[in-house]
Structures are given as structure tokens and as C-alpha cells.
Amino acid sequence: MHLCGERWKLAPARCEIGGHELGCYHEMPAAAHDLDAVLAQADAWHAEGLGVALATVVRTWGSSPRPAGSKLAVNARGEFVGSVSGGCIEGAVITEALDIIAGRRGASVLEFGVADATAWEVGLACGGKVSVLVEALRPELLVELRAARAAGRPVALATKLDGSAAHLVPADDPRAAAVLRRDEAIVEDDTLLEPHNPPVRLVVVGAVHVAQPLAEMAALAGLAVTIVDPRRAWATAERFPGLELVTEWPDAALAALRLDARTAVVTLTHDPKLDDPALVVALRSQAFYIGCLGSQKTHAARRERLAATAGFDAATLDRLHGPVGLRINARTPSEIAVSILGEVIAALRGAA
């Protein structure tokens, strides 16, 4: 049995599952987060008149490689995008999806674990367990969900596990507020609640050499990247293709970006005239991570300046990660970018 990999995109290939040749989409670079790409492709298939089913991870235990809320879409031709396990149970999920599309059965929840013969058959022998909801696409709901995500409007998707109903829950509803705050799908009263928050943002001040690999890696990790630098010779589309570029002065730029609790800020210019105004705005915001490039000596001087000029106390200044990045003895710009992105992710996930 050959199972296709966990990502998708544009270039159809052929895979064999259960003795049937099926279409899949092998991974190619894309700026969009994978969930948005899965939803967009499902919408496109529906617009073509194809039957479509969606599979969603409901719960995981142990070493399951994909978190709750991960999605896979399947069309009537057997083409699929996304992933619910990284490859080891997709075959059984796709078979179920095709039966649902063909009308041979309704929505169902599939359970896989090391004690299940099916799980062994598809290769889930590493100690993990996963529960997956498979259901027919709800086109009207998909349109609403994609519109909310495109507008950056946080919502929760509530889906009955028996497939009887699904609807969007606004952010001011207590159930939605709780799941959006956790940013993790949960099951409550036989209903799967999925958070659909706006993307995590990374604002990079300074279109310097380190910013190039950092922006590229961050985009691959699903972050929405904005480059801020008033030096137009640095902040160019050629150096940062496909990214949002802002050439206003950093304090004005960051104020306009309205930094929130899903925003990380990294200053890379080494120039206090550019970095410090950005840091003042960032420290007065709810940004979950603020990092500053520079040595320990440079960072100590930075703290003194910000205390003297902006009146920040020690507790506030302790929010600054400086020198920026995990301590991995990084040397090259790409290695430094890895260390920075690793520290941003650690802060996002509560590990730092």
C-alpha cells in the first residue's frame, strides 16, 4: 500500500490505496497555510460539480503526528489534499470518504489505535491513537468559514459528531471564546469545537540579510509575515517575494498593524533609531513575543535606553528576548533565522 505524503498542491500524482489508483497532490511550496489550501481546494472541487467529503481529526492520544482539527478533503475522483495523520491512516479515511460521497453511508467517526487491526494494517504501530470525523462537505458552511478566515474574524466551528448539524460560533460566545483562547480543538457534549483564529503574525523590523531566511521559514511554518523597513533599497519585492512590505517609520508602521496577542515582533536593524521606536510600540501591546538582535552588551544598553526614554520598568523590559533566538551557537544568517523562529514557536506554544 502506498500512501501519499501529508501535503498537497497543484501537481497531481497517482497513488494506490486499497487496490485503486487515486489522485493526490504532492507537496509544493505555497504561501497559504495548509488549512486554507485544503478549504480552498474543497471549494474549487465543489464548484466543478464534484462530490466532496471532509475528514477532521477529532481527538489524538500518544504519538499521533497531526493535532485535533487537522483536515483532509477528498473528491469523487479520489483526489485528496491535506492530512489527518502524516500518511499512516489516510488510506482507510479516503475509502470511507468515497463511500460517503457515493451515498453508501453517512457521516462517521473512525477510531485508530495500536490495538486495532485496521490501524496495524495502515501502519499506525508507533503508539499513537487518533479519532477522525468523515462527513460530506457542507458547501454553504464552507463559504461562511472561508469568508471569516479571509477577513481575519475569529470563529469556532461546531460540528455534531453524528453529522447531524454544524454551524459557526461567534467569538463572543463563551464556548467559542474558550476554544479560541486555547487555540486547540476539543470535544464537548458530542460536538467537535474547532478554533479558527487569524494566522499568527510575525512582524520583522529590518529588511536585513537574516530577515530573508527568517521570513521564508516563518511563512512555511504558517505565520503571516510583514517586513518593516523605511529604507526602500532594503525592503524590496525582489528580496522578499510575496510578502507584505511596509516602508513607513517603524513606530508608525507597528501602530497601524495593531499588534495583538497573536503577533510576534523581531527587530533586526542594530540601529536604535529604527529598533527602539518599534520596541516601544511592541512593549505597549499584547504581542506574545518580542525579540531583539544584538549582543548581551548591546541588549543591556537597549534596556537602559528604553527605561530612560520610555519609562519602562524592569518587569516590562523582561518581555524582550535578547539576544534574540535559542542558544544553538548559530553562525550563518539561516542558522540565526532557525534559532529565532524556534524561540518564537516556543513562546507561542508555551515552552518559553
ABEGO torsion letter per residue (X at the ends): XBBBBABBEGBBBBBBBGGBBBBBBBBBBBABBAAAAAAAAAAAAAAAGBBBBBBBBABBBEABABBBGBBBBBBAAGBBBEBAAGGAAAAAAAAAAAAAAAGABBBBBBBBBAABAAAAAAGBAAGBBBBBBBBBBBAAAAAAAAAAAAAGBBBBBBBBAAGABBBBBBAABAAAAAAAAAGBBBBBGGBBBBBBBBBBBBBBBEBBAAAAAAAAAAAAAGBBBBBBBABAAABBAAABBGBBBBABBAAAAAAAAGBBAABBBBBAAGBAAAAAAAAAAAAABABABBBBBEBAAAAAAAAAAAAAAAGBBAAAAAABBOBBEBBAGBABAAAAAAAAAAAAAAAAAGAX
